[in-house]
Amino acid sequence: MAQKYGSRRCTKVGFKTCRDCHLVLVCYRSAFPFALDLSLTTLGSTVAKYVKSPIGQYIKSWRPSWDTEDRVPTFIDNQILEGPFVLHDFGGTKTFWGRVPAIDLLQLKDNEGRAISQDLVLLLAGCGDLRSLIKTINALPEAYTGCLDVDLNDKEEMVVARNVILLLVALNFPPNEASVLMLHLWYSAFLPKDLLQSVQTKIVPLLQGLLTLEREEPTSISRRTFSFHGVTLTAFLPGSFWEKILSDFARCFSTPFSEAAALRQSVTMAAHRQDYVDRALFRLPPPWRLAHMRFREDGLLLPFGASRDEFNIPNPLFFQTTESWPMPDSADPLDGWKLAEILQSSYGATNDIHGQLYLHVLGFLREFCEKLPGLKLTISLLNMDAFDLPTNLGMFYGKERAYDRIDLASVAKTGPQLAEALDSFGPLLQSKTQNPRATVLTMFPDIALRMRTFADQKNWLSRKTVTVQQFLSLDSADLSHGCYKADYLNFLSAHDLFLNRNAIFNRFIQSARLAQIATSVGLEMKPKHTVIAKWPLRLPKSPTKHDFEMLHWSSHHGSERYIEWQRAR
């Protein structure tokens, strides 16, 4: 990976870690004779540039401005001072990267068995991005010889467009090349010209070929199929969908980089959001703050020291309009991954958190691309409201569909939504005679936090303060300076990680009558989960300092609660 130092661009492979910052790999030890010290005159290197820039303040002894100015931060709503407050997003509403880690939806070892050769059919009713699909395929045993049939649906056209392009790239380029292309198309706001031209050369003609087929009404859904190396990609989408993608790819070359960057930064670097950003950064290790701010500034998933010079073409999978940035300012690629898994990399620049994610995702995608040619795999893409699927699937396929797994994790997040979802999708689950391990999966991302009362919080605060102080110190001086000091708010945030979620969630189960709802549609909660743990991100009963840091430094809060459902008989 090329790194840039001042006006020079080094193309050598970095193999030593900068001893002072641990943010970059260098090709020789003397390349960075400096420490992260704002008072030190340094070479014109990448790290030095950022240490001396406005975002360089986020290292060492930095504190949020509301703290140093002794004022109430802007994220505090005076109307809700008597209870838990919510941090509101700013910007667009699209979630292209997910907010919880991906799932292996099959978990064959604990379900049908790793030696199975039977055909399997999966439905991801609100799939979002491709992480769970890829993780499921990567986990398939080499000996699996059955046919895997996966239906991917999302109601957001932009999400489906991204998934179509990424899958076509995976199927049309060699794995090493495809994984790099996919990573940047997926995560980087800007692309090198040669990367985008590769996609234009191989992928765009495939889409143009669809438009040369018999013309239909632009809004009429038609079936289009691509076949590569035994893998079939089927899309049930209107003609206007393909025209929109082609238009986006054509426009990206004519959109000035400066305009696109300013559009993005109007959200990610908005001045009025400074307190929100500072609060998120304050909990992190100081060098991580620098890495996070660099991503906010340039939107490129790259190692910290890598050259950005060639990334100057707006990514058409983000800039599908010239009027607004589609994602909220809080969106970060790290949100969709477990920190503990990312940091297991042997990458020497240990403080380069986005660089470690870059390597992790690259390996994840390469494994997927290498696995595809050996599979009997059909992936179907749909673009509609999830609750319209049950009445349309039979029409699309000409027969009723029955699934071994139905993922409703992003579809049913409240009691009423769950009742409708189980009623609609329960009949699509394989019967117990067909597959006794067939499972419907639902997830409540934050019910325990949203349903907690002030009494819950007060009671838990008094019981767990000593526990929290084992990991995050807070002395009486911090409290004497007011309840909005950064250390105190950080302490409260950490306190939530130890919340007694079971008691709160059990209240929700009773009040929402989940068991009765399931019984009425012939389903029941699985007494033992076999796809994913009920609380996969919660701290263990006796957490270590590492356990605490991996959750506290992430965007997750441990309240993500899954429920697995099965046929009652």
PAVEXDO-736356 format. One record per residue (C-alpha): x, y, z. Coordinates in steps of 0.5 Angstrom, whole numbers, plus 500, padded with zeros to 3 digits. Layout:
<nodes>
XYZ...
</nodes>
This chain:
<nodes>
500500500503507498504512503505519502511523506510531504511531497514524496510518495513512497511505494515500498512495503512498510514493515516496521511500526512507527515507535511513537504513534503506532498509527503507520508502518514505515519501510525504515525506522528513521522515517518518523523521528517524532512523537505525538507531541504538538510542541515538537517540530517534525518532518512533513509526514502524514501523521505530523500533518494531522497532529498539527492540523485542527483534528490533531487536538484529539490526541493526548490531553484533549478534552471536549469543548463543552467541558473546558468551557464549562457549559451544558453540551448541545446533546442534552435536551432540557426536557428530558433531564429527569431520565435517560437522554437520546443522541440524535443523528444528523444527515441522511438516514441510509445505513449502508454498513449496518449497525450490528455485527454480521451473523452466520445464519446457518451455524451448521455445526449446531443445527443441520450438521456440517456433513449435510448435503441437503439443499437450503433456502434462506430469506433475508427480508430486510438484508441491508448490506451483504455482510451476513450473506458473506459470513454465512457463505464463508462458514460453509464447510468445504464438503457442502455439496447441496444447493444454497438458495438465498433471497435478499430483499431490502426496501431501499433502492440504493441498498439493493443497487449497492448489493447488485454491483458488489455481487457482480464485481465478486463474480467477474474479477479475480478474488484479489482484485475483486476484494479491493474493488468491493471494499472501496465501492462498499466503504470509501466515499471516493475512488481512484479513476482506474478502479472505477474504470475497471468497473465501467469496463466489466460491469456496466456493459452487463447492465446495459445489456439488460436494457437491450432486451425487450422493453417493458414499462419502467416500473414493471418488475421483470426477472433478469438472470446472470450466471457465472461459474455455477453461481446464479444471480437473479434480480426481480427489479424494474427497468428503471432500476437499471437505468438509475444505476447506469445514470449514477455511474455516468454522472460520477466522472462529471461531478467535481471532487471538491463539490462532492467532498464539501457535500459530504463534509457538510454532514460529517464535519458540521460545526453544530455537531461538535459536542456530539462528535466530541462525546463519541471521541472522548471514550476512545484511546487518544490515537484512535480519535485521530483515526476516526477524525481522519475518516470523518474528514476524507471518508476513505477506508485505508490505512492511516499512512496510505496515500489518498491522492488518487481517490478523487472520483465520487463513488456512485454507490454513495453519491446517487444525488448531488443534493445531499449526503445519504448517511448520518454523521455518526455512520462508521464502518466499524459499527458493523464489526466486533472490535475484538475480531478486528484487533486480532490482526497481526497488523503492526500499526496497532493504533490504526483502527481503520487500517486494521478494519481495512485488512480484516474486511479485505480478508473477509471479502477475498475468502468470499470471492475465492469460495464462490466458484465451488458452490451451487448458489443462487442469489435473488435480489428484490426491492420492496417493503418486507411485509409485501414479500409473502404475497409476491414471492409465490408470483415471482417463483411460480410456486410457494417458497419455504425457508430453512432460515428467515432473517427478520432482524431489521424488520420487526423491532417493536411488539406490533411489528413483531406480531405482523412479521410472525403472522406474515412470515411464519407460514413460510418457514419449513415444517418440522418434518421438512427441517426441525432446525428451521428458524425465524430470527428477530432482533430488538436493537435497544429495547432494554435501553428504551424501556428502562425507567429512571428507577431502573437506572437509579437502582442500577447506578447505586449497585454497580458504581463500584464495578464500573470504577474497576474499569473507569475511574471517577473521583469525587472531584469529577462530580463536584464540577457538575453532572455534565463534565466529560468524565462523568458522562463517560462514566454514565455511558459505561455504567449502561454496559452493566445494566440488568437487561434480562429483567427489563426485557422480560417486562417487555416480553410480558407487556407485548405478549410475545409468547401468545402472539407466537402461539397464535401463528403456530410458532414458539420461542426456541428455548436454546438458541442455535444460530446466535446468542440471545445477547451476543454483545453483552458483557460476560458476568465477570468481565475483564478489562479487555472485555469492557474496553472492546464494548465501551470503545465500540458503538454497541451497547450490549442491549442488542437482543435476538429471539429465535423462533421455530414451528410449535409442531
</nodes>
